[in-house]
């Protein structure tokens, strides 16, 4: 419902023809490189999730975990935010008798928070390289404050509420850094595909901000949420509205094409379960 409403407003305010023209005239080689970069970042993200699983007492092979991760990505296309795919993985592992519900939920939740922390941190970093905006008072002050508080806040919350996971704090943050670098480079390649010559920093700031909004369980697969952020962001930053919406559409297309692997994995794992042995509890 919210996704449809958001898209309705986007196409009502922006000429659809200009969006489609930008999309269909994009450079295919850059789009292919963006697809590759996006999937590399997702593979790293799957490794990060497996670190949290192991602390929770669940030992999955990296391959099995990657299969689950891509299947979860596929489910995320049809359910709000990232909740659908995460719920699927928790339910499946519980059905196999692997781990208790609470540790699984904690590991999954912390994985999301970990990625979101680096996403917010890099957004503030990018803001520091942008000149002050008259429409946003204390722009750089806000960026510095957010930059200095993000990691300490994450550390404090984890220390107080999730002590058992403190041992993987630095390794998972390090992996999250590379995940977000991969996402940023993917976004840059999409801008190159659209032949954007100026304002790259502004597009990337809005991309990071839209990624934060897309995590919230408000729209289906983030559809509409990203477009709205770009649509209203162009009024503040120096970007072209039709290109901004086309960029958002191409990024979602990259996500959707990658997620098709999850559909293939779901059939393959059911048809040949012996090729993907069920995970076993970690011996303590």
Secondary structure, 3 states (H helix, E strand, C coil): CHHHHHHHHHHHHCCHHHHHHHHHCCCHHHHHHHHHHHHHHHHHHHHHHHHHHHHCCEECCHHHHHHHHHHHHHHHCCCECCHHHHHHHHHHHHHCCCCCHHHHHHHHHHHHHHHHHHHHHHHHHHHHCCCCCCCCCCHHHHHHHHHHHHHHHHHHHHHHHCHHHHHHHHHHHHHHHHHHHHHHHHHHHHHHHCCCCCCHHHHHHHHHHHHHHHHCCCCECCCCHHHHHHHHHCCCCCCCHHHHHHHHHHHHHHHHHHHHHHHHHHHHHHHCHHHCCCCEECCC
